[in-house]
Amino acid sequence: MVAALGVGVTQADLKFEGKQNRTRLRFAASMPQRLGLTGSAPHHTRESAYTRRMLFLIPHLFPPPRLLESAAPDLSLPALQTLLARGTRIASPDEGTEAALCAACGIARQQDWPLAPITLAADGGAGEGYWLRADPVHLRVMRDRIVLADCSSFALSQQEADALAASIGQHFGDDLSLLPLHPTRWYLHVALAPDLRTTPLSVASGRDIQPLLPQGEDARRLRGVLNELQMLLFEHPVNLAREARGELPVNSVWLWGGGTAPAGPAKKTAIFAQDATARALGTFSGSAVYPLPPQLDPSLLKTAGVVVLDALTPAGQCGDAYSWRESMRELEQSWFGPLLAALPMLDSTGVCLLDPTSGKGLQLHARDGWKIWRRPRLLITMLA
């Protein structure tokens, strides 16, 4: 079993682990009530990660091969490497941070994860029916693909957003009447719920959009509208002024997060985040919402909640190896190091580190702190 996990061990290590396991079993059998042990090992499913006591969402922790090969050959993060060696790798959905947050907060999926009506309320909007996010983006045409850049790659003022949305509404009428409640968060109300399945903006950003375009019976009509929109925005005065200043123009919108306002979930999950979407989800759920701490306080591990560590996201989306390395070093010092030191404090539910963009994760329990025979390997190997 240990060898199958890809951990470097010797025959002596295996004998030591077997001896330790036999000792634990004899001790557990003699004190079952005190230890609260059951007769079988716990079974972890894909969904179980979202119901654990403390969940750390770390998008782009397990980057794609190209970024990993550029960023990690000589990168040493001792605490993270030790956690990866001693914990248990698990699989999870790879549908993005928003999907993972909805699942953790108990919000049911509709055709999409219904982020639009939730963030609409957080931005001060109101209205029943079906809503979509229609966020301003820049589409970069490359030789063999079209790559999306969201507003994390460029600044957009509220005045510019209002002017662009007004022109779009005048041209398309009810077909594309946008509500720019925030410079980077625009909304579209649809009279009749469409047959449409979309990709969250955070998943599409930095990637070829072709396989990520909306799907469903109404997708073809919307694609036609969006093609016309790009021609409208090409010579818009706002974009001409932006290009004259050397800034990226807004040449399209990205539709995602459609749905009607969901029922409030029964369970409450504390949210620790700086991301506006995560905080809106927590508020909608009736959960306590806290700022992201600058570093891990061990007392946090006794809380039932979700911590969103999204420092890797900008670099992960655009494939910036240097920035990804630097952000990983900061996470090592502020989060992975303290977590390794606090492993013995974990309760029976443990903690889970999930990368919702890759579908990879790590489950940790207090007993993992004692697995000194599981030796760290090169980071580039352990994150592959």
C-alpha positions, 0 to 999 in steps of 0.5 A: 500500500505504501509503495503504491502511494509512490512514497520512497521507503525501504524494507526497514521502513515497511517493517517498522510501519507494520510493527507500529500498525500492529501495536496500534491495533492491539491498543485500539482493541483494548480501549475501543470506547476511549478512542472512539474507534469503529471496526472498519477504516473510514471510507472517503468519497469524492463528496466527503471532502466538502463535509469535513470540519475544516476545508482549505480551498487552494486553487492551482496548488497542483498546477498543470505540467507546463507550469509545474515544470517551469516553476518547481524543478529547484523549489523546496518547500519542506513543510508542504513536501512533508504534508504531501508525503504523510497525508492521503491524496484524494480526488475531488471535482475539478469544476472551480472554486465557485463550485467547491464553495457551493458544495461546501455551503450546501447550495444545490446545483441547477443547470449551473451553480447559481452564483449570479442571483447570489452575488446579485443580492450581495451587490445590492441588486434585486429581482426574481427570475433567472439571472446570469453573470455577464462579466466584462472580459478581454479575448486575446486572439492567438494563432490557434486559439482564443484566450480569455483574460478577466478583469484581474488582468486589467482595471475597469472603472465604474464609469467605463462599465456604465458606458459600455453596458448602456451602449450594449443595451441600446443596441440589443434591447432585452436580448442583452440588457446588462446591469453593471452593479460593479465594474467587474460584475455585470448581470443579465436577467433572462425572462425565461430560463434558458437551456444553458450550461456555462463555465465559471469565469475563474475556470475559463480565465487564461484558457482557450475558450473553445471547449468552454463556451456555453452548451445547451439548446439556447447556446447557439443563439447566444453565441450569435449575439456575442459575436455581434457584441464583439463587433460592436465593442471593437470601435467603442469610444471607451475601448479606443480610449483604453487602447490609446492609454495602452490598456486592454479593451473590453471586447466581450462578456462571459456568461456564467453562474446562471440560475434562480435564487436557491433556497437557503441551506440548512447548514452553516459553514464559516467562511474565511476569504477575501474573494467577493464571491466566497463572501457573498456565498457565506452571507447568503448561507447565513454563515459567519464570514471573516477576513482571511487571516494573514497566517494560520492560527492553530485555533482555526483548526477547531472551526467548522469552515472553509478557508479560501487561499487564492493567492496562486490564482492570478499566476496559475491562470496566466501561467506565470511561473515566477509569481507562482513560486513566490506565492507558494513560498508565502503559503509555505511560511504562513500556512503550510509550516504552521499546519505541519506543526499543528497536525497533532492538534487535529480532531478525528475529522482532520483537515482537507486541502483541495485544489478545485481547479485540478481535482486533486486534494490532500487529507490530513489527520493527527496520526499523519504527524507521526508517520516519519517513515513517509519521506518527502520527495522532490516537490515537482514529483509530489505535485504531479 
